[in-house]
Amino acid sequence: MSKSDSEIEINAASDVEKDAKAESKAETTNPLDRAKISKVEAVSMIFIFILIDVGKQTSSYAVKYYNNGKYPIPQTMIVAVTEYLKLSLVFGKLVYDGVLSDVKLSLKFAIPSIIYAVNNNIYYFAFYYTTPAVWNILTQFRIILTAVVYRVIFKREVTRLQWGALMLLIFGIVLTQRTSSDHGDEGGNLLKPQALILALVVCGLSVVGSVYMEYLFKNDKRTFFEQQLQLYIFGSMAASIFYFGEIKSTPSWEQWQEVPVTAIGWLILCIFLSGIIGISVALIVKKLDNIVKIYTQALSNMATTIISAILFPDHLKLNVTFAVALVAVFTAIHLYERKHIRC
């Protein structure tokens, strides 16, 4: 065999090996890959989520605001009622489709359900120590934790620009400690230590629950509403345990009569929006991912901040420091989405 023939065979073998590697790489998919959907569908899901979330956050704070600084019923009861509302909606959908008998319970869905039951209860307690706007900025720390989990466990690339964006996000979070209005600690944006501790707990639990749930949504063979039924069954059970384990009792009829009608109206709206937002969040996580969910939450936070300043002017002032903090946070989010700066 001549030298040229030998080189041809070697090159041919090399090409075959490269093609095999490329084909193998193409077949390998990440378990958290986004679904192939149109931009219109993605934007529609995000827009609907923002509308619902702004209403939920505003109404949940308004309940306490219009009822002398307290909720008319225990927070644990609000969470429990919300979970049962979600369960009822999904249950009705499966009955209507005639597939309820095909559902088989799996304990895999109990883990995120328990985590979200804990987080939902913390959510209402947090507003004793801060306003929705400040709380929203604090909980953006989830982006850092989510990026670390995606990079370490699922081997997703995180560029230097993205890490720089995360550092800018930390700056925005720290800056909120200096945000305060002329009303001082009682009515301004001042960050209390309890709010910071609650935010850290929520962020940690949220990332664990979110990533685990995203993995289930994208790799479990059940239909979307069967998955939701699993979550809400376990979520309702966990929420009920929290409610019955609380010392506070349900208000009597006489106590209900003392609650302003405005507060009751906000309470009903809060529970309703909290119920339907669960399905909206699940769609975003299943079709896209948790990073998109967090960024969408950030957009709704901007709208919530403006609305909160209008509805609760004695509790929130849009001062310069707070504005700088918001700019820092949302600039960081924008930079994180851009993997590379192209000149």
Buried (B, 14 or more C-beta within 10 A) or exposed (E): EEEEEEEEEEEEEEEEEEEEEEEEEEEEEEEBEBEEEEEEEBEEBBEBBBBBBBBBBBBBBBBBBBBEEEBBBBBBBBBBBBBBBBBEBBBEBBEEEEEBEEBEEBEBBBBBBBBBBBBBBBBBBBBBBBBBBBBBBBBBBBBBBBBEBBBEEEEBEBEEBBBEBBEBBBBBBEBBBBBBBEBEEEBBBBBBEEBBEBBBBBBBBBBBBBBBBBBBBBEBEBBBBBBBBBBBBBBBBBBBBBBEEEEEEEBEEEEEEEBEEEBBBBBEBBBBBBBBBBBBBBBBBBBBBBBBBBBBBBBBBBBBBBBBBEBBEEBBBBBEBBEBBBEBBBBBBEBBEEEEEEE
